[in-house]
């Protein structure tokens, strides 16, 4: 296990140091990572709500434009994802994260400045979402790849549970805070808060003391060859291939829902900006529960079976969301929405821990980026499709359609080799030839 003396964990074949009774909280590096990630997660939760409110309330955007705004944040994965994975495997990952946090500070800080100068337009919002999305391609890839450097392999599930629990807690506080800020100071002020949290994250990442050893220049091969190694590892492995496909279908449905959820709540159900924050905070309780329960689910049922349970038991509750304000009170639909989110987040924690334990450390950036390119590329498609359907069929009907797409992701798992497993397999940390 890593200590503040900063050497990476011993390879799995070696003896791991004894655990502290405080677990990962005893490690300064992990505490810094957790504080930085949780703080920026709080800002992101505030910023996501604030950005949508600026578009819907301040700029009176159409459903398609809201979908375009959502899609813009994810389109960069189509063009940068594979290259980012190869580059992140070449560079010190903590430095990549530091630079990305500072760039996001500047990008999101530009929105309130433009608003105060009366220069804010939808084009500006879309451009910021697009550029921030490009930065987050590198940030997300580096973030996923750096964790095995900071904690021992046996602690990866605990680390992911703690990190995702922090994110989930931030997602609970963030929407409510965004609603209060928007009600009191205007929606653009929420984006200023988002920007400042990246400054905190940059400080925390910059003070992590870890001995990263990217490959020497002489050891590098052509960028396309390195990308190909990551793609081949993913496509040849039945488990990783299944998880990437499952996530792509799930993201298609989830982001079709997200494209119209703000319009549905504000214009169809009649929720105020402050009420929107309260709804999202309540829904995020499910995320916190899912992150907290993921470890217990994995230990009780096994990692593979636990993922199946999360998808097949939790996700169907999303079908109660389109009934809000018509067949069901909003509170009931929000509670069901929260249960669905619980299943999604618990499954994400289990799957993410498997990637980090299963993939060779020297290739994890490329493998994760290859998988992310597949599943994140479905996000802009889902967002644009949801926005288009929202304009043609209305928000409520769109929610029915996209909730059904989300549930179909379970079919991918049921048709895969995971169906017969209790737990995911282990693989020696050596790249396949």
Protein Blocks (a to p, Z undefined) as FASTA:
>chain_A
ZZfkopacddfklccddddfklmmlpmklmmmmmmmmmmmmmmmmmmmmmmmmmmmmnop
afklmmmmmmmmmmmmmmmmmmmmmmmmmpcfklmmmmmmmmmmmmmmmmmmmmmnopac
fklmmmmmmmmmmmmmmmmmmmmmmmmmmpcfklmmmmmmmmmmmmmmmmmmmmmmmmmm
mmmnojklmmmmmmmmmmmmmmmmmmpccddddddfklpccfklmmmmmmmmmmmpmklm
mmmmmmmmmmmmmmmmmmmmmmmmmmmnopafklmmmmmmmmmmmmmmmmmmmmmmmmmn
ojklmmmmmmmmmmmmmmmmmmgoklpcfklmmmmmmmmmmmmmmmmmmmmmmmmmmpcf
klmmmmmmmmmmmmmmmmmmmmmmmmmmmmmnojklmmmmmmmmmmmmmmmmmmmmklmp
mbdcddddbdcZZ
